Structure formats: structure tokens, C-alpha cells
């Protein structure tokens, strides 16, 4: 009789411990990364000027933001992990990295799967065409054309949803798509305005932006659902970086003199 009573009690205790452990796995993210002294940050490492490899080392706006954020959170080291937009959410959910700082747009669908920080950058979708092209001046000119996009991005989603009849060509990164446009193998590419201009100049690509922005994007840092203390700490650090001028300094360095703090103030 006594042994039979013990079984359900043990089951209840074990279940409570397991449930507690699973809830703490995400909730204690801040405590875990501070104790480890390292935070694993996912980036494509192929998305300049936001994040890319320069002489084999991570560089760009997102990299500087990540390093400054870690310093303010009291985390000694940032370990940058190469990934891609298609794998960011699954990687966060599986614990392959702690956060994504890679120009990830905050959307309703993504917010169902991961948590986001307050916005730390804004961006916009631009059409890029060959320098000699005068026939494409907006989205209305793209149906029937070959349009290059980067897999897993909001630009790719926009193209598939908002440009019916276009021949959408998917590439691993924006450099490849813009190169296709410059060589005449694609008619246009959808890329962020800042990134497209940076890549065109850096790689001497014969492309140019055409027409107005198609859509504005607000980007945040993503991490596992339920990471309440981590989100609070990150949001405070970002707020301090905006108010003390640090974010403006970082953005001017990488984004052609743009003051990102001012851009965020317009939201």
C-alpha cells in the first residue's frame, strides 16, 4: 500500500522538476550566457554592410552592435556562428545559437516562433537594375522579368507575394543576385537599399537602384521564446546605445554616414 502511494508522488515530483527545467532553459538565457562568458550569435557572414567576412574575420554593422551589446551585458566574448535566413529561427529554437543579430525583419509570423528585441535598425527593399536599364522604374515593371532574390529573406517573400508573373530566381546571398543583374542574366534584384549600394561599389558591379523603396523593414535581434530577462537586458542596452550616440557612431562607420538612431526615432 505504501509503495503504491509513493509511485504517483514520485511521478508528480519528477514531472514538476522536468517542467521547471524546461521553462528555465529559455527564461535563464541571460544568466546562462553570462555564466559561460560567451554568447553565440548567428549571422550570414555574407550580407554586407550588415555582416560579412573581412580578411577572414566577422565585420559590419551587426558585428559591431553584437560586440558592444555583449560588453554592456557583461559577457566576455561573442562567438559568431555562420548560418542563413532560412535556418535562423530553427537554430534559435534548437539552441544552436543564443541570438540572431543579422538584420532579421520583425514580422508577425516570426514573432510566433521567437522573441525579438526592440528595433535596432531599419531598412528598405530596393529594385536594382543594370546601369544601362531604363525600362524598369518600379514594381509594376517587373512581371515577366527575371528577378533575383536572396533565399529566406523578406525580399524573397515580397517578390513572391507582390510581383505576380515575375520569374523569381533565388540565390544564397545578395552579391550573387546583383552579379547576375550586372551580367545580364537577371533583369532586376530586390535588395536592401544600403546593402545593394555597398555591394555595387565594393565589387564594382554595373548596377543601380531604380525607383522608390518598395517596402520599409524594421529589424530586431531574435532569441528563444520566453527569454524575458534577456530581452529586458538587451532592450535596455540598445536604448542606452541609442541615447549615448554609440549606435549612431557604428552606423555612420558602415552605412555611408547614416545615423541609425535618427532613423529609429522616426518609427
C-alpha positions as CSV (number, residue, x, y, z in Angstrom):
1,X,0.0,0.0,0.0
2,X,2.8,2.4,1.0
3,X,4.8,1.6,-2.2
4,X,1.7,2.2,-4.4
5,X,1.3,5.7,-2.8
6,X,4.9,6.5,-3.4
7,X,4.7,6.0,-7.2
8,X,2.3,8.8,-8.0
9,X,4.1,11.1,-5.6
10,X,7.4,10.4,-7.3
11,X,5.8,10.9,-10.7
12,X,4.5,14.3,-9.6
13,X,7.9,15.4,-8.3
14,X,9.7,14.3,-11.4
15,X,7.2,16.0,-13.7
16,X,7.4,19.2,-11.7
17,X,11.2,19.2,-11.9
18,X,11.2,18.5,-15.7
19,X,8.6,21.2,-16.3
20,X,10.6,23.6,-14.2
21,X,13.8,22.8,-16.1
22,X,12.2,23.3,-19.5
23,X,10.8,26.6,-18.6
24,X,14.1,27.8,-17.2
25,X,16.0,26.7,-20.3
26,X,14.8,29.8,-22.1
27,X,14.0,32.1,-19.2
28,X,17.5,31.9,-17.8
29,X,19.2,32.7,-21.1
30,X,20.8,35.8,-19.7
31,X,22.1,34.0,-16.6
32,X,23.5,31.2,-18.8
33,X,25.4,33.3,-21.3
34,X,26.8,35.5,-18.5
35,X,28.0,32.4,-16.6
36,X,29.5,30.9,-19.7
37,X,31.2,34.2,-20.6
38,X,30.2,33.7,-24.2
39,X,27.2,34.4,-26.4
40,X,26.7,32.6,-29.7
41,X,25.4,35.0,-32.3
42,X,24.2,33.8,-35.7
43,X,24.8,35.8,-38.9
44,X,25.0,35.0,-42.6
45,X,28.5,36.5,-42.8
46,X,27.7,37.3,-46.4
47,X,25.4,40.3,-46.0
48,X,27.5,43.5,-46.2
49,X,27.5,46.1,-44.9
50,X,25.5,44.5,-42.1
51,X,27.6,41.4,-41.5
52,X,30.3,39.8,-43.7
53,X,33.9,38.4,-43.5
54,X,36.7,40.9,-44.0
55,X,40.2,39.3,-44.1
56,X,38.6,36.1,-42.7
57,X,37.1,37.9,-39.7
58,X,33.4,39.0,-39.0
59,X,32.8,42.7,-39.7
60,X,30.0,45.1,-40.3
61,X,27.2,47.0,-38.6
62,X,25.7,43.9,-37.0
63,X,29.1,42.7,-35.8
64,X,29.9,45.9,-34.0
65,X,26.4,46.0,-32.5
66,X,26.8,42.4,-31.2
67,X,30.2,43.2,-29.7
68,X,29.0,46.4,-28.0
69,X,25.9,44.6,-26.7
70,X,27.9,41.8,-25.2
71,X,30.2,44.3,-23.4
72,X,27.2,46.1,-21.9
73,X,25.6,42.8,-20.8
74,X,28.8,41.8,-19.1
75,X,29.6,38.9,-21.5
76,X,33.3,38.5,-22.2
77,X,33.1,37.0,-25.7
78,X,30.9,36.8,-28.8
79,X,31.1,33.6,-30.8
80,X,29.9,34.4,-34.4
81,X,28.1,31.4,-36.0
82,X,27.6,31.2,-39.8
83,X,24.0,30.4,-40.7
84,X,21.4,31.8,-43.2
85,X,17.9,33.4,-43.1
86,X,16.2,30.0,-43.8
87,X,17.9,28.5,-40.7
88,X,17.8,31.3,-38.1
89,X,14.6,30.5,-36.4
90,X,15.1,26.7,-36.3
91,X,18.7,27.4,-35.0
92,X,17.4,29.6,-32.2
93,X,14.7,27.0,-31.2
94,X,17.2,24.2,-31.2
95,X,19.7,26.1,-29.2
96,X,22.5,26.0,-31.9
97,X,23.0,29.7,-31.1
98,X,21.7,32.1,-28.5
99,X,20.7,35.1,-30.7
100,X,20.4,36.3,-34.2
101,X,21.9,39.7,-34.9
102,X,21.7,39.8,-38.7
103,X,19.2,42.3,-40.0
104,X,16.2,40.0,-39.3
105,X,12.9,41.8,-40.0
106,X,10.3,41.6,-37.3
107,X,7.2,40.0,-38.7
108,X,4.0,38.7,-37.2
109,X,4.9,35.2,-38.4
110,X,8.4,35.2,-36.9
111,X,7.1,36.6,-33.6
112,X,5.0,33.5,-33.2
113,X,8.2,31.4,-33.2
114,X,10.9,33.5,-31.5
115,X,11.1,36.7,-29.3
116,X,12.5,39.9,-30.7
117,X,14.3,42.8,-29.1
118,X,13.3,46.4,-29.7
119,X,14.3,47.6,-33.2
120,X,18.0,48.3,-33.7
121,X,17.9,49.1,-37.4
122,X,15.6,50.0,-40.2
123,X,15.9,49.1,-43.9
124,X,14.0,49.1,-47.1
125,X,13.6,46.9,-50.2
126,X,15.0,48.4,-53.4
127,X,15.0,47.3,-57.0
128,X,18.4,47.2,-58.5
129,X,18.9,47.0,-62.3
130,X,21.8,47.2,-64.7
131,X,23.3,50.7,-65.2
132,X,22.1,50.7,-68.8
133,X,18.5,49.7,-68.0
134,X,15.9,52.5,-68.4
135,X,12.7,50.3,-68.7
136,X,12.4,49.2,-65.0
137,X,11.4,52.0,-62.6
138,X,9.1,50.2,-60.1
139,X,7.4,47.0,-59.2
140,X,4.8,47.4,-62.0
141,X,7.6,46.9,-64.5
142,X,8.7,43.5,-63.0
143,X,6.1,41.0,-64.1
144,X,7.6,38.8,-66.8
145,X,11.1,39.7,-65.8
146,X,13.8,37.6,-64.2
147,X,14.1,38.9,-60.6
148,X,16.9,37.8,-58.3
149,X,16.3,37.5,-54.5
150,X,18.1,36.0,-51.5
151,X,16.6,32.8,-50.1
152,X,14.7,33.1,-46.9
153,X,14.6,36.9,-46.8
154,X,11.7,39.3,-46.6
155,X,12.7,40.5,-50.1
156,X,12.0,36.9,-51.4
157,X,8.7,36.8,-49.6
158,X,7.7,40.2,-51.0
159,X,8.6,39.2,-54.6
160,X,6.6,36.0,-54.4
161,X,3.6,37.8,-52.9
162,X,3.6,41.2,-54.6
163,X,5.1,40.6,-58.1
164,X,2.8,38.1,-59.8
165,X,4.1,36.9,-63.1
166,X,7.8,37.6,-62.4
167,X,10.3,34.8,-62.9
168,X,11.8,34.7,-59.3
169,X,15.4,33.4,-59.2
170,X,16.7,32.5,-55.7
171,X,20.4,32.9,-54.6
172,X,22.3,32.3,-51.4
173,X,23.3,35.9,-51.0
174,X,22.7,39.4,-52.5
175,X,26.1,39.6,-54.1
176,X,25.3,36.6,-56.4
177,X,21.9,38.2,-57.3
178,X,23.4,41.6,-58.1
179,X,26.2,40.0,-60.1
180,X,23.5,38.2,-62.2
181,X,21.8,41.5,-62.9
182,X,25.1,43.2,-63.8
183,X,26.0,40.4,-66.2
184,X,22.5,40.5,-67.8
185,X,21.4,37.0,-66.6
186,X,18.7,38.6,-64.5
187,X,16.7,41.8,-65.2
188,X,16.5,43.0,-61.6
189,X,17.3,42.2,-58.0
190,X,15.4,43.0,-54.8
191,X,18.0,44.0,-52.2
192,X,18.1,46.4,-49.2
193,X,19.0,49.9,-50.4
194,X,22.1,50.1,-48.2
195,X,23.3,46.7,-49.0
196,X,22.9,47.0,-52.7
197,X,24.7,50.3,-52.9
198,X,27.6,48.9,-50.7
199,X,28.0,45.7,-52.8
200,X,27.8,47.6,-56.1
201,X,30.6,49.9,-55.0
202,X,32.7,47.2,-53.3
203,X,32.5,44.7,-56.2
204,X,32.4,47.3,-59.0
205,X,29.1,45.9,-60.2
206,X,27.3,47.8,-63.0
207,X,24.0,48.1,-61.2
208,X,22.0,50.9,-59.8
209,X,18.8,51.4,-57.6
210,X,15.6,52.0,-59.6
211,X,12.5,53.8,-58.4
212,X,11.3,54.3,-54.8
213,X,11.6,51.8,-51.9
214,X,9.1,49.0,-52.3
215,X,8.7,48.4,-48.6
216,X,10.3,49.5,-45.3
217,X,11.6,46.9,-42.8
218,X,12.1,47.1,-39.1
219,X,14.8,44.7,-37.8
220,X,15.4,43.3,-34.4
221,X,17.6,40.8,-32.5
222,X,15.8,37.4,-32.1
223,X,16.2,34.7,-29.4
224,X,14.2,31.9,-27.9
225,X,10.6,32.5,-26.7
226,X,10.3,33.2,-23.0
227,X,13.8,34.8,-22.6
228,X,12.2,37.6,-20.5
229,X,15.3,38.7,-18.5
230,X,17.5,38.5,-21.6
231,X,15.0,40.7,-23.6
232,X,14.8,43.3,-20.9
233,X,18.6,43.5,-20.6
234,X,19.1,43.7,-24.4
235,X,16.4,46.3,-24.8
236,X,17.9,48.5,-22.1
237,X,21.4,48.1,-23.6
238,X,20.1,49.1,-27.1
239,X,18.2,52.0,-25.6
240,X,21.4,53.2,-23.9
241,X,23.4,52.8,-27.2
242,X,20.8,55.0,-29.0
243,X,20.8,57.7,-26.3
244,X,24.5,57.9,-25.8
245,X,25.4,58.1,-29.5
246,X,27.1,54.7,-29.8
247,X,24.6,53.3,-32.4
248,X,25.0,56.5,-34.5
249,X,28.8,56.1,-34.5
250,X,28.5,52.4,-35.6
251,X,26.0,53.2,-38.3
252,X,28.0,56.2,-39.7
253,X,31.0,53.9,-40.0
254,X,29.2,51.2,-42.1
255,X,26.2,52.8,-43.7
256,X,27.7,55.8,-45.6
257,X,27.2,58.3,-42.8
258,X,23.6,57.3,-42.0
259,X,22.6,58.0,-38.4
260,X,20.6,54.9,-37.5
261,X,19.5,56.4,-34.2
262,X,17.7,59.2,-36.1
263,X,16.1,56.6,-38.4
264,X,14.8,54.6,-35.5
265,X,13.4,57.8,-34.0
266,X,11.1,58.1,-37.0
267,X,9.3,54.9,-36.2
